[in-house]
Amino acid sequence: MRFVQLTNDKADLMNKLDAEEHANREMRTNYADMEERLQSIDEPKQKVLQRRLRQQGRSKNLTKTGEDEENDNQDEQTDDQDDICKSMTMKARA
């Protein structure tokens, strides 16, 4: 009977450890996301656009086509919307 109780206690502790490890992974992921958001807030808009272009695999040396210009305009609109959302969030926190 004592062995069964110890086995159950060990299983409970393992479950708690797994839950804690999962929570830690989630916190690290959330922290990394927040760091990236803060970095994008601090960067000038041009750097943010350049970073996004690099992420999309485009080179700044390529001649822009109409489609590239349209995509850039959409990126700028998205950045403007992001800036508005960020400023509203900062005001709400204050």
GUMAR-299593 format. One record per atom (N, C-alpha, C): chain; x, y, z; residue in three letters; residue number from 1. Coordinates in steps of 0.2 Angstrom, whole numbers, plus 5000, padded with zeros to 4 digits. Atoms other than C-alpha are relative to their C-alpha. Example, Ala and Ser with C-alpha at 12.3 -4.5 7.8 and 13.67 -1.06 7.14 Angstrom:
<nuse A	east 5004	north 4994	up 5000	nuke ala	ronu 1>
<nuse A	east 5062	north 4978	up 5039	nuke ala	ronu 1>
<nuse A	east 5004	north 5006	up 5000	nuke ala	ronu 1>
<nuse A	east 4996	north 4994	up 4999	nuke ser	ronu 2>
<nuse A	east 5068	north 4995	up 5036	nuke ser	ronu 2>
<nuse A	east 4996	north 5005	up 5003	nuke ser	ronu 2>
***
This chain:
<nuse A	east 5004	north 4994	up 5000	nuke met	ronu 1>
<nuse A	east 5000	north 5000	up 5000	nuke met	ronu 1>
<nuse A	east 5004	north 5006	up 5000	nuke met	ronu 1>
<nuse A	east 4996	north 4994	up 5000	nuke arg	ronu 2>
<nuse A	east 5014	north 5012	up 5004	nuke arg	ronu 2>
<nuse A	east 5003	north 5001	up 4993	nuke arg	ronu 2>
<nuse A	east 4997	north 4999	up 5007	nuke phe	ronu 3>
<nuse A	east 5022	north 5009	up 4987	nuke phe	ronu 3>
<nuse A	east 4995	north 5003	up 4995	nuke phe	ronu 3>
<nuse A	east 5005	north 4997	up 5005	nuke val	ronu 4>
<nuse A	east 5006	north 5013	up 4978	nuke val	ronu 4>
<nuse A	east 4999	north 5008	up 5002	nuke val	ronu 4>
<nuse A	east 5000	north 4992	up 4998	nuke gln	ronu 5>
<nuse A	east 5005	north 5030	up 4988	nuke gln	ronu 5>
<nuse A	east 5006	north 5003	up 4998	nuke gln	ronu 5>
<nuse A	east 4994	north 4997	up 5002	nuke leu	ronu 6>
<nuse A	east 5023	north 5034	up 4984	nuke leu	ronu 6>
<nuse A	east 5000	north 5001	up 4992	nuke leu	ronu 6>
<nuse A	east 5001	north 5000	up 5008	nuke thr	ronu 7>
<nuse A	east 5019	north 5030	up 4965	nuke thr	ronu 7>
<nuse A	east 4996	north 5005	up 4998	nuke thr	ronu 7>
<nuse A	east 5005	north 4995	up 5001	nuke asn	ronu 8>
<nuse A	east 5004	north 5041	up 4966	nuke asn	ronu 8>
<nuse A	east 5003	north 5007	up 5001	nuke asn	ronu 8>
<nuse A	east 4997	north 4994	up 4998	nuke asp	ronu 9>
<nuse A	east 5014	north 5055	up 4974	nuke asp	ronu 9>
<nuse A	east 5005	north 5002	up 4995	nuke asp	ronu 9>
<nuse A	east 4995	north 4999	up 5005	nuke lys	ronu 10>
<nuse A	east 5028	north 5053	up 4961	nuke lys	ronu 10>
<nuse A	east 4996	north 5003	up 4994	nuke lys	ronu 10>
<nuse A	east 5004	north 4998	up 5006	nuke ala	ronu 11>
<nuse A	east 5015	north 5054	up 4947	nuke ala	ronu 11>
<nuse A	east 4997	north 5007	up 5001	nuke ala	ronu 11>
<nuse A	east 5003	north 4993	up 4999	nuke asp	ronu 12>
<nuse A	east 5007	north 5070	up 4955	nuke asp	ronu 12>
<nuse A	east 5006	north 5005	up 4999	nuke asp	ronu 12>
<nuse A	east 4995	north 4996	up 5001	nuke leu	ronu 13>
<nuse A	east 5024	north 5078	up 4956	nuke leu	ronu 13>
<nuse A	east 5002	north 5001	up 4993	nuke leu	ronu 13>
<nuse A	east 4998	north 4999	up 5007	nuke met	ronu 14>
<nuse A	east 5028	north 5074	up 4938	nuke met	ronu 14>
<nuse A	east 4995	north 5004	up 4996	nuke met	ronu 14>
<nuse A	east 5005	north 4996	up 5004	nuke asn	ronu 15>
<nuse A	east 5012	north 5081	up 4932	nuke asn	ronu 15>
<nuse A	east 5001	north 5008	up 5002	nuke asn	ronu 15>
<nuse A	east 4999	north 4993	up 4998	nuke lys	ronu 16>
<nuse A	east 5015	north 5097	up 4942	nuke lys	ronu 16>
<nuse A	east 5007	north 5003	up 4996	nuke lys	ronu 16>
<nuse A	east 4994	north 4998	up 5003	nuke leu	ronu 17>
<nuse A	east 5033	north 5098	up 4935	nuke leu	ronu 17>
<nuse A	east 4999	north 5001	up 4992	nuke leu	ronu 17>
<nuse A	east 5002	north 4999	up 5007	nuke asp	ronu 18>
<nuse A	east 5026	north 5096	up 4917	nuke asp	ronu 18>
<nuse A	east 4996	north 5006	up 4999	nuke asp	ronu 18>
<nuse A	east 5004	north 4994	up 5000	nuke ala	ronu 19>
<nuse A	east 5013	north 5109	up 4920	nuke ala	ronu 19>
<nuse A	east 5005	north 5007	up 5001	nuke ala	ronu 19>
<nuse A	east 4995	north 4994	up 4998	nuke glu	ronu 20>
<nuse A	east 5027	north 5121	up 4927	nuke glu	ronu 20>
<nuse A	east 5004	north 5001	up 4994	nuke glu	ronu 20>
<nuse A	east 4996	north 5000	up 5006	nuke glu	ronu 21>
<nuse A	east 5038	north 5117	up 4912	nuke glu	ronu 21>
<nuse A	east 4996	north 5003	up 4994	nuke glu	ronu 21>
<nuse A	east 5004	north 4997	up 5005	nuke his	ronu 22>
<nuse A	east 5024	north 5121	up 4900	nuke his	ronu 22>
<nuse A	east 4999	north 5007	up 5001	nuke his	ronu 22>
<nuse A	east 5001	north 4993	up 4998	nuke ala	ronu 23>
<nuse A	east 5020	north 5137	up 4909	nuke ala	ronu 23>
<nuse A	east 5006	north 5004	up 4998	nuke ala	ronu 23>
<nuse A	east 4993	north 4997	up 5001	nuke asn	ronu 24>
<nuse A	east 5039	north 5142	up 4908	nuke asn	ronu 24>
<nuse A	east 5001	north 5001	up 4992	nuke asn	ronu 24>
<nuse A	east 4999	north 5000	up 5007	nuke arg	ronu 25>
<nuse A	east 5039	north 5138	up 4889	nuke arg	ronu 25>
<nuse A	east 4996	north 5006	up 4997	nuke arg	ronu 25>
<nuse A	east 5005	north 4995	up 5003	nuke glu	ronu 26>
<nuse A	east 5024	north 5149	up 4886	nuke glu	ronu 26>
<nuse A	east 5002	north 5007	up 5002	nuke glu	ronu 26>
<nuse A	east 4997	north 4994	up 4997	nuke met	ronu 27>
<nuse A	east 5031	north 5163	up 4897	nuke met	ronu 27>
<nuse A	east 5006	north 5003	up 4995	nuke met	ronu 27>
<nuse A	east 4994	north 4998	up 5004	nuke arg	ronu 28>
<nuse A	east 5047	north 5163	up 4887	nuke arg	ronu 28>
<nuse A	east 4998	north 5002	up 4993	nuke arg	ronu 28>
<nuse A	east 5003	north 4998	up 5007	nuke thr	ronu 29>
<nuse A	east 5037	north 5163	up 4870	nuke thr	ronu 29>
<nuse A	east 4997	north 5007	up 5001	nuke thr	ronu 29>
<nuse A	east 5003	north 4993	up 5000	nuke asn	ronu 30>
<nuse A	east 5027	north 5178	up 4876	nuke asn	ronu 30>
<nuse A	east 5005	north 5005	up 5001	nuke asn	ronu 30>
<nuse A	east 4995	north 4995	up 4999	nuke tyr	ronu 31>
<nuse A	east 5042	north 5187	up 4882	nuke tyr	ronu 31>
<nuse A	east 5004	north 5001	up 4994	nuke tyr	ronu 31>
<nuse A	east 4996	north 4998	up 5007	nuke ala	ronu 32>
<nuse A	east 5051	north 5185	up 4865	nuke ala	ronu 32>
<nuse A	east 4995	north 5004	up 4996	nuke ala	ronu 32>
<nuse A	east 5005	north 4996	up 5004	nuke asp	ronu 33>
<nuse A	east 5035	north 5191	up 4857	nuke asp	ronu 33>
<nuse A	east 5000	north 5007	up 5002	nuke asp	ronu 33>
<nuse A	east 5001	north 4993	up 4997	nuke met	ronu 34>
<nuse A	east 5034	north 5206	up 4868	nuke met	ronu 34>
<nuse A	east 5007	north 5004	up 4998	nuke met	ronu 34>
<nuse A	east 4993	north 4996	up 5002	nuke glu	ronu 35>
<nuse A	east 5053	north 5210	up 4865	nuke glu	ronu 35>
<nuse A	east 5000	north 5002	up 4993	nuke glu	ronu 35>
<nuse A	east 5000	north 4999	up 5007	nuke glu	ronu 36>
<nuse A	east 5050	north 5209	up 4846	nuke glu	ronu 36>
<nuse A	east 4995	north 5006	up 4999	nuke glu	ronu 36>
<nuse A	east 5005	north 4994	up 5001	nuke arg	ronu 37>
<nuse A	east 5035	north 5221	up 4848	nuke arg	ronu 37>
<nuse A	east 5003	north 5007	up 5002	nuke arg	ronu 37>
<nuse A	east 4997	north 4994	up 4997	nuke leu	ronu 38>
<nuse A	east 5045	north 5233	up 4859	nuke leu	ronu 38>
<nuse A	east 5005	north 5002	up 4995	nuke leu	ronu 38>
<nuse A	east 4995	north 4998	up 5005	nuke gln	ronu 39>
<nuse A	east 5059	north 5233	up 4846	nuke gln	ronu 39>
<nuse A	east 4997	north 5003	up 4994	nuke gln	ronu 39>
<nuse A	east 5003	north 4997	up 5006	nuke ser	ronu 40>
<nuse A	east 5048	north 5237	up 4832	nuke ser	ronu 40>
<nuse A	east 4997	north 5007	up 5002	nuke ser	ronu 40>
<nuse A	east 5002	north 4994	up 4998	nuke ile	ronu 41>
<nuse A	east 5041	north 5251	up 4842	nuke ile	ronu 41>
<nuse A	east 5005	north 5005	up 5000	nuke ile	ronu 41>
<nuse A	east 4994	north 4996	up 5000	nuke asp	ronu 42>
<nuse A	east 5058	north 5258	up 4845	nuke asp	ronu 42>
<nuse A	east 5003	north 5002	up 4994	nuke asp	ronu 42>
<nuse A	east 4997	north 4999	up 5006	nuke glu	ronu 43>
<nuse A	east 5064	north 5256	up 4828	nuke glu	ronu 43>
<nuse A	east 4997	north 5005	up 4995	nuke glu	ronu 43>
<nuse A	east 5004	north 4995	up 5005	nuke pro	ronu 44>
<nuse A	east 5061	north 5270	up 4815	nuke pro	ronu 44>
<nuse A	east 4996	north 4996	up 4995	nuke pro	ronu 44>
<nuse A	east 5004	north 5003	up 5004	nuke lys	ronu 45>
<nuse A	east 5048	north 5266	up 4803	nuke lys	ronu 45>
<nuse A	east 5004	north 4997	up 4994	nuke lys	ronu 45>
<nuse A	east 4996	north 5002	up 5006	nuke gln	ronu 46>
<nuse A	east 5061	north 5264	up 4788	nuke gln	ronu 46>
<nuse A	east 5003	north 4993	up 5002	nuke gln	ronu 46>
<nuse A	east 4997	north 5007	up 4998	nuke lys	ronu 47>
<nuse A	east 5070	north 5250	up 4798	nuke lys	ronu 47>
<nuse A	east 4995	north 4995	up 5000	nuke lys	ronu 47>
<nuse A	east 5005	north 5005	up 5000	nuke val	ronu 48>
<nuse A	east 5054	north 5241	up 4801	nuke val	ronu 48>
<nuse A	east 4999	north 4997	up 4993	nuke val	ronu 48>
<nuse A	east 5002	north 5002	up 5007	nuke leu	ronu 49>
<nuse A	east 5050	north 5241	up 4783	nuke leu	ronu 49>
<nuse A	east 5006	north 4996	up 4997	nuke leu	ronu 49>
<nuse A	east 4994	north 5003	up 5003	nuke gln	ronu 50>
<nuse A	east 5068	north 5236	up 4778	nuke gln	ronu 50>
<nuse A	east 5000	north 4993	up 5003	nuke gln	ronu 50>
<nuse A	east 5000	north 5007	up 4996	nuke arg	ronu 51>
<nuse A	east 5067	north 5221	up 4791	nuke arg	ronu 51>
<nuse A	east 4994	north 4996	up 4997	nuke arg	ronu 51>
<nuse A	east 5005	north 5004	up 5003	nuke arg	ronu 52>
<nuse A	east 5050	north 5216	up 4784	nuke arg	ronu 52>
<nuse A	east 5001	north 4998	up 4993	nuke arg	ronu 52>
<nuse A	east 4998	north 5002	up 5007	nuke leu	ronu 53>
<nuse A	east 5056	north 5216	up 4766	nuke leu	ronu 53>
<nuse A	east 5005	north 4995	up 5000	nuke leu	ronu 53>
<nuse A	east 4995	north 5005	up 5000	nuke arg	ronu 54>
<nuse A	east 5071	north 5206	up 4771	nuke arg	ronu 54>
<nuse A	east 4997	north 4993	up 5002	nuke arg	ronu 54>
<nuse A	east 5003	north 5007	up 4997	nuke gln	ronu 55>
<nuse A	east 5060	north 5193	up 4780	nuke gln	ronu 55>
<nuse A	east 4996	north 4997	up 4994	nuke gln	ronu 55>
<nuse A	east 5004	north 5003	up 5005	nuke gln	ronu 56>
<nuse A	east 5049	north 5192	up 4764	nuke gln	ronu 56>
<nuse A	east 5005	north 4998	up 4994	nuke gln	ronu 56>
<nuse A	east 4995	north 5003	up 5005	nuke gly	ronu 57>
<nuse A	east 5065	north 5188	up 4754	nuke gly	ronu 57>
<nuse A	east 5001	north 5005	up 4994	nuke gly	ronu 57>
<nuse A	east 4999	north 4995	up 5006	nuke arg	ronu 58>
<nuse A	east 5065	north 5204	up 4743	nuke arg	ronu 58>
<nuse A	east 5007	north 5003	up 5002	nuke arg	ronu 58>
<nuse A	east 4994	north 4996	up 4999	nuke ser	ronu 59>
<nuse A	east 5081	north 5213	up 4740	nuke ser	ronu 59>
<nuse A	east 4999	north 5007	up 4998	nuke ser	ronu 59>
<nuse A	east 5001	north 4993	up 5001	nuke lys	ronu 60>
<nuse A	east 5082	north 5232	up 4741	nuke lys	ronu 60>
<nuse A	east 5003	north 5002	up 4993	nuke lys	ronu 60>
<nuse A	east 4997	north 4998	up 5006	nuke asn	ronu 61>
<nuse A	east 5092	north 5232	up 4725	nuke asn	ronu 61>
<nuse A	east 4996	north 4999	up 4994	nuke asn	ronu 61>
<nuse A	east 5005	north 5002	up 5006	nuke leu	ronu 62>
<nuse A	east 5078	north 5225	up 4714	nuke leu	ronu 62>
<nuse A	east 4996	north 5006	up 4998	nuke leu	ronu 62>
<nuse A	east 5004	north 4994	up 5003	nuke thr	ronu 63>
<nuse A	east 5069	north 5237	up 4702	nuke thr	ronu 63>
<nuse A	east 4993	north 4998	up 5002	nuke thr	ronu 63>
<nuse A	east 5006	north 5001	up 4998	nuke lys	ronu 64>
<nuse A	east 5052	north 5239	up 4709	nuke lys	ronu 64>
<nuse A	east 4995	north 5000	up 4994	nuke lys	ronu 64>
<nuse A	east 5006	north 5001	up 5005	nuke thr	ronu 65>
<nuse A	east 5037	north 5233	up 4699	nuke thr	ronu 65>
<nuse A	east 4994	north 5003	up 5003	nuke thr	ronu 65>
<nuse A	east 5006	north 4997	up 4997	nuke gly	ronu 66>
<nuse A	east 5020	north 5240	up 4701	nuke gly	ronu 66>
<nuse A	east 4997	north 4996	up 5005	nuke gly	ronu 66>
<nuse A	east 5002	north 5004	up 4995	nuke glu	ronu 67>
<nuse A	east 5016	north 5225	up 4711	nuke glu	ronu 67>
<nuse A	east 5004	north 5001	up 5007	nuke glu	ronu 67>
<nuse A	east 4996	north 4998	up 4994	nuke asp	ronu 68>
<nuse A	east 5031	north 5229	up 4723	nuke asp	ronu 68>
<nuse A	east 4998	north 5006	up 5003	nuke asp	ronu 68>
<nuse A	east 5002	north 4993	up 4997	nuke glu	ronu 69>
<nuse A	east 5025	north 5247	up 4725	nuke glu	ronu 69>
<nuse A	east 4993	north 4999	up 5003	nuke glu	ronu 69>
<nuse A	east 5007	north 5001	up 4996	nuke glu	ronu 70>
<nuse A	east 5007	north 5241	up 4729	nuke glu	ronu 70>
<nuse A	east 5001	north 4996	up 5006	nuke glu	ronu 70>
<nuse A	east 4999	north 5003	up 4993	nuke asn	ronu 71>
<nuse A	east 5014	north 5229	up 4742	nuke asn	ronu 71>
<nuse A	east 5003	north 5004	up 5005	nuke asn	ronu 71>
<nuse A	east 4997	north 4995	up 4996	nuke asp	ronu 72>
<nuse A	east 5025	north 5243	up 4749	nuke asp	ronu 72>
<nuse A	east 4994	north 5004	up 5003	nuke asp	ronu 72>
<nuse A	east 5006	north 4995	up 4998	nuke asn	ronu 73>
<nuse A	east 5009	north 5254	up 4750	nuke asn	ronu 73>
<nuse A	east 4996	north 4996	up 5005	nuke asn	ronu 73>
<nuse A	east 5004	north 5004	up 4995	nuke gln	ronu 74>
<nuse A	east 5000	north 5240	up 4759	nuke gln	ronu 74>
<nuse A	east 5004	north 4999	up 5006	nuke gln	ronu 74>
<nuse A	east 4996	north 5001	up 4994	nuke asp	ronu 75>
<nuse A	east 5014	north 5237	up 4771	nuke asp	ronu 75>
<nuse A	east 5000	north 5007	up 5004	nuke asp	ronu 75>
<nuse A	east 5001	north 4993	up 4996	nuke glu	ronu 76>
<nuse A	east 5014	north 5256	up 4775	nuke glu	ronu 76>
<nuse A	east 4994	north 5001	up 5003	nuke glu	ronu 76>
<nuse A	east 5006	north 5000	up 4997	nuke gln	ronu 77>
<nuse A	east 4996	north 5255	up 4778	nuke gln	ronu 77>
<nuse A	east 4999	north 4996	up 5006	nuke gln	ronu 77>
<nuse A	east 5000	north 5005	up 4995	nuke thr	ronu 78>
<nuse A	east 4998	north 5240	up 4789	nuke thr	ronu 78>
<nuse A	east 5004	north 5003	up 5006	nuke thr	ronu 78>
<nuse A	east 4996	north 4997	up 4994	nuke asp	ronu 79>
<nuse A	east 5012	north 5249	up 4799	nuke asp	ronu 79>
<nuse A	east 4996	north 5006	up 5003	nuke asp	ronu 79>
<nuse A	east 5004	north 4994	up 4997	nuke asp	ronu 80>
<nuse A	east 5001	north 5265	up 4801	nuke asp	ronu 80>
<nuse A	east 4994	north 4997	up 5004	nuke asp	ronu 80>
<nuse A	east 5005	north 5003	up 4995	nuke gln	ronu 81>
<nuse A	east 4987	north 5254	up 4808	nuke gln	ronu 81>
<nuse A	east 5003	north 4997	up 5006	nuke gln	ronu 81>
<nuse A	east 4997	north 5003	up 4994	nuke asp	ronu 82>
<nuse A	east 4999	north 5245	up 4819	nuke asp	ronu 82>
<nuse A	east 5002	north 5006	up 5005	nuke asp	ronu 82>
<nuse A	east 4998	north 4994	up 4996	nuke asp	ronu 83>
<nuse A	east 5006	north 5262	up 4825	nuke asp	ronu 83>
<nuse A	east 4994	north 5003	up 5004	nuke asp	ronu 83>
<nuse A	east 5006	north 4997	up 4997	nuke ile	ronu 84>
<nuse A	east 4988	north 5268	up 4829	nuke ile	ronu 84>
<nuse A	east 4998	north 4995	up 5006	nuke ile	ronu 84>
<nuse A	east 5002	north 5005	up 4995	nuke cys	ronu 85>
<nuse A	east 4984	north 5251	up 4838	nuke cys	ronu 85>
<nuse A	east 5005	north 5001	up 5006	nuke cys	ronu 85>
<nuse A	east 4995	north 5000	up 4995	nuke lys	ronu 86>
<nuse A	east 5000	north 5253	up 4848	nuke lys	ronu 86>
<nuse A	east 4999	north 5006	up 5004	nuke lys	ronu 86>
<nuse A	east 5001	north 4994	up 4996	nuke ser	ronu 87>
<nuse A	east 4997	north 5271	up 4853	nuke ser	ronu 87>
<nuse A	east 4994	north 5000	up 5004	nuke ser	ronu 87>
<nuse A	east 5006	north 5000	up 4997	nuke met	ronu 88>
<nuse A	east 4979	north 5267	up 4858	nuke met	ronu 88>
<nuse A	east 5002	north 4995	up 5006	nuke met	ronu 88>
<nuse A	east 4999	north 5005	up 4994	nuke thr	ronu 89>
<nuse A	east 4986	north 5252	up 4869	nuke thr	ronu 89>
<nuse A	east 5004	north 5004	up 5005	nuke thr	ronu 89>
<nuse A	east 4996	north 4996	up 4995	nuke met	ronu 90>
<nuse A	east 4999	north 5264	up 4877	nuke met	ronu 90>
<nuse A	east 4996	north 5004	up 5004	nuke met	ronu 90>
<nuse A	east 5004	north 4996	up 4997	nuke lys	ronu 91>
<nuse A	east 4986	north 5276	up 4881	nuke lys	ronu 91>
<nuse A	east 4995	north 4997	up 5005	nuke lys	ronu 91>
<nuse A	east 5004	north 5004	up 4996	nuke ala	ronu 92>
<nuse A	east 4975	north 5263	up 4888	nuke ala	ronu 92>
<nuse A	east 5004	north 4997	up 5007	nuke ala	ronu 92>
<nuse A	east 4996	north 5002	up 4995	nuke arg	ronu 93>
<nuse A	east 4989	north 5257	up 4899	nuke arg	ronu 93>
<nuse A	east 5002	north 5005	up 5005	nuke arg	ronu 93>
<nuse A	east 4998	north 4995	up 4996	nuke ala	ronu 94>
<nuse A	east 4993	north 5274	up 4906	nuke ala	ronu 94>
<nuse A	east 4994	north 5002	up 5005	nuke ala	ronu 94>
***
